[in-house]
Structures are given as structure tokens and as C-alpha cells.
Amino acid sequence: MEKILVSACLMGDLVRYDGGHQQLVNKTFEQWQHEGRLVKVCPEVVGGLSTPRAPAERVLKDNLVIDVSGKDVTHAFTRGANIALSICLEQQIKYALLKDSSPSCGSNTIYDGRFTGSKISGVGLTTELLRQHDIEVYSENTVLLLAEKLTHNEKKFS
């Protein structure tokens, strides 16, 4: 049974910058949780940031993560990404389900770095690092694609 690294906010943990969560309500996700497949992490929190915290966005052209006050928080985001990767390597996790649009976890979009609420195509620091190590990253919007991949793989190896 394949384990899946998952954003803690998708599991209902109060770890988002605003102290909230983004709990994913999905039958497949709930089944994976019941099966014990999910390994949760919030890269921002394990990287040393508090909850709540100032909103942050990735500035792609400078390869930085800056909070709304202009503070460079790249180090904490990078540390959290490395911890997430270590978890995957230690537990032989090949798949991740991470919160899209996050400066850590975005897998399709991120906010544009200008704090205008505008999204652009891009990935968060954790997603980027995981993909560099051949870990497939999905978002809450692509749960069914991940489910299909896992079903295909499990049939192939059974």
C-alpha cells in the first residue's frame, strides 16, 4: 500500500497562515485516511514559522518567498521543503497531495508575489523539491488522478 505525503491543512489541522485549515472532504481521501496511507506535514510550520503568521508569496524571478511586510522567509520555506523531502525518503513515499496555490505546496498555481490576490502558473518550494526527487505531486483538485495512478500501480504489482 503506497503512502501519500499530504498537506496538514487538507487534513483539517489549523496550520494555515491565518490559523485556519482547508480540510478536504472527499470520499477517496477519507478512505486513504482510514487505511493509514496519509502522512501529514505542513512544510511552513516544520520549517519554523508560527500559526498564525503573515501571508507569504513566492517571487519566482528572485527565487524568494517574501511575507506581506517584505520580510524574506525563504529560509523557513526551504527548511520545511527539506524536511518534507526527508519524510518522503525515509518512508519511501512516491506521491504527495499538497494544497495548490501555496508558496510551499502549490503544484499548478501560486500567488504572483505582489499580494494582489492574483495567481500565476507556478509551483511552491516544497513541490519543486519533491519533483526534483521524482516524487509526484498532486493537488486537492487532482485527487482523482492520484487515485487512478495508485489503482493502476496496485493492480500492476498484485
Disulfide bonds with the S-S distance in Angstrom:
none
